[in-house]
Amino acid sequence: MHHLKGKAVVAQGGGPTAVINQSLVGVVQEARKWPFITHVYGARYGVRGILNEDFLNLTLATPHNLAMVAATPSSALGSTRDKPDEEYCARMVAVFQKHEVRYFFYIGGNDSAETCRIVASYAREVAYDLQVIHVPKTIDNDLRVTDHCPGFGSAARFVTSAFACLDLDNFAIPGVFIGVVMGRNAGWLTASSVMARRDPKDGPHLIYVPEREFDTDRFLGDVQRVYDQHGRCVVALSEGIVDAKGQPVLMSLQGDAEVDPFGNVQLSGRGTLGDALSDQIKQRLKIKRVRCDTFGYLQRSFLGVVSDVDVTEARDVGETAVHFASSKEENGSVAIQRTGDYSVDYFLTPLETVAADIKPLPPEYLKAGHDIADSFRDYARPLIGTIPYFDRLIAPPVALER
């Protein structure tokens, strides 16, 4: 088989994860084994680093340093929220030509896959031989085709652990607690909160995801029902919940809302949604003890709450990306196929099947009454792993003497 000879560039895009550096190191170490890859460059701050020709020569990084970086959360090269168009990608290809780059590995979500698709298409147009491989990652777990995404398992482990602890806190001092979890368009991460529930009485008692429309009046009725039944209520709520019109609930509760550079309502890192719903509970249900937390960026790259499966698979998709680049004369995105209980295989899917669009939480994982089905537990359990054991006191009350 003929191999392209030249440099490789690897970059990281979008939100960091706890295991994205495993994928980075997987690409670097595997690429350094192949003689036809002459150098391995890391683009600082994602695709923007390519335009700025801001590279690190990772060919010279020591094995020890790479091993330490692999175990470190967040994006070691830095990331970007740039969403390249055709003109942007044409400039990227011009930089690749200038530096004789023949392999481009981009670690990211669906927007990163779309960038790969545009870059690969433009390179073909100008007859420049370039191998483009998308390496999957996202805590949102919303990439199409793949069974799951590296980064999700560790973030889901954080969410599960956090709700287990928050439910114990709420049991000790009863009231209503709302935990707001990342997820603009898909409820995978919020759904993982169900793994904290070992008993029907455990929280979260209510789980709201973007795949089901949210109605404030119905929400208040749900909270009142659970509060009357248990004397307390724990709610897991996706930041991306929408009303019957498909508009973010934050807009109807707050009116004008801050938007990001792409025109999306700013959801992450703000406590506004939880605060607004807490105020509704206090004012309309007259429940005094109401608390909320927005998990924000903590769930993305939390040190010490990392899934073993996530670590292994994040490294595997990086290494496999290089294998596919060396063995297949095609571009694509690395995808995971679940086999057995529990094992996986990796395959290369066309960039067009992953780019831009998302994979929502499927209906079979949703249950009536704003809850998550047991089938989701079976799906998520191997990805999250075992969380620390916890229990409650089991003892009869003391009978008072009359």
WOWOPE-V503644 format. One record per run of one state. SS is the DSSP state (@ for helix, = for strand, . for the rest). FROM is the first residue (numbers start at 1). TO is the last residue. If there is no record, write none. Layout:
BEGIN
ss=<SS,SS>
from=<FROM,FROM>
to=<TO,TO>
END
This chain:
BEGIN
ss=<.,=,.,@,.,=,.,@,.,=,@,.,@,.,@,.,=,.,@,.,=,.,@,.,=,.,@,.,=,.,@,.,=,.,=,.,=,@,.,=,.,=,.,@,.,=,.,@,.,@,.,=,.,=,.,@,.,@,=,.,=,.,@,.>
from=<1,6,13,20,32,37,44,47,52,55,58,61,63,71,86,100,101,109,110,126,131,137,152,173,176,182,188,197,206,209,216,231,233,239,242,243,248,249,255,259,260,265,266,272,286,290,295,296,300,308,328,332,340,343,350,351,354,363,366,368,371,373,374,385>
to=<5,12,19,31,36,43,46,51,54,57,60,62,70,85,99,100,108,109,125,130,136,151,172,175,181,187,196,205,208,215,230,232,238,241,242,247,248,254,258,259,264,265,271,285,289,294,295,299,307,327,331,339,342,349,350,353,362,365,367,370,372,373,384,402>
END
